[in-house]
Amino acid sequence: MNKKNGKYLTTGEFAKLCNVNKQTLIFYDQIGLLSPILKNEKRYRFYSIHQIDLFFVIDLLKDLSMSLNDIQQYIQNKSPESFLSLMYQKKEEIVKKRQEIEMKERMVEAKIALMEKASHLNFHQVTLEQFPETTLYLSRNIENINNEEFVEVVSDFINELNVSHLDTGYPIGVITKREQLLKGEFTNYSYLYIEQPNPKEGYPYFKSVKGDFLSGYHIGDEKTIHKTYKRLFSEMERLNLALGDYVFEEYIYDTVVMNHKEHYVTKIMIQVEQIES
C-alpha cells in the first residue's frame, strides 16, 4: 500500500476530517495518544481511515472531562472489556449530568415565572386568597434555637436540597406557628421550607393546609416586620377573621434582585378562619 492508491491520509487531510488543526494531531503523536500509521523517509505522517473512530472516541472522552493522561492509559491497555467498562461508566456520568441540567432548567423556569408574576404585584395591597394544598419540604425544627444552631440547620437544609436535587427554584420560606405570633415573636420561626411541585418519592413532606389566607407584603428587613403584622392583624379584625395554625413567609425581592435591604419584599401569608357571628 502507498499514498497513491488512496489508502492513507495526510496529516492535513486527516485533521480536516476530524475537524481539528494539524498541531493537535502532531501533539497527540508526540505524547503517544494517536500516532500516524505510517511515517515515510521524509518524516511525513500518514493516517488510516480506520483511525478516525479512535480519534472520535478520544474527542468524546475529552468532552466528558477525562484527562489526556487517563485517555492515554486506556489507549495503551484497551480491550473489548475495558472499552465496555469505560462506556458504561461514561453513560452513568452523562445521565447524572442530564438530570442536573434538567433540574437547573426547572429552577430557571420557576424563577422566571415567579419574577414575572412579582413584577405585576401591588405590594401595598392586602388580599384574602384561597390557597390549594401545597407540598413542602421542611427543615428540622428551628424554634427557640440560638444563632449557631440556626446556621447549622440552614446549612444542612441547603446541603440536602443540593444533594437530593430538591431545589425547585422556588424561594426558601419560613413557617411560624400560631403560638409564636400571639406572643409577638414574629421571627421565631418553626421551619424552613421550599415548595415541591413534583414531589420525589422517599422524602418526608409537609402538606400545607388548603384554605383561606390573608396575604400582604412587607417592604424592608425583618427588624420592622412587626409593623406589617400589626397592619395585617388589623385587617383580620376588620374582616372578622381569626388566626389559623400557621403563617408562611417568602421573599419576593431579596439580595438576589435588590442591593439594599430597605427594598426587600417579603410576602406574608396568614392562615385564617372566619369567625362565626
Secondary structure as UniProt FT lines:
FT   HELIX           3..5
FT   STRAND          8..10
FT   HELIX           11..18
FT   HELIX           22..30
FT   TURN            31..32
FT   STRAND          38..39
FT   TURN            41..42
FT   STRAND          45..48
FT   HELIX           49..51
FT   HELIX           52..63
FT   TURN            64..65
FT   HELIX           68..76
FT   HELIX           80..118
FT   TURN            119..120
FT   TURN            123..124
FT   STRAND          127..131
FT   STRAND          134..138
FT   TURN            143..144
FT   HELIX           147..163
FT   TURN            164..165
FT   STRAND          173..177
FT   HELIX           178..182
FT   TURN            183..184
FT   TURN            186..187
FT   STRAND          191..195
FT   TURN            201..202
FT   STRAND          205..208
FT   STRAND          211..219
FT   HELIX           222..224
FT   HELIX           225..238
FT   TURN            239..240
FT   STRAND          241..253
FT   TURN            255..257
FT   HELIX           261..263
FT   STRAND          265..274
//
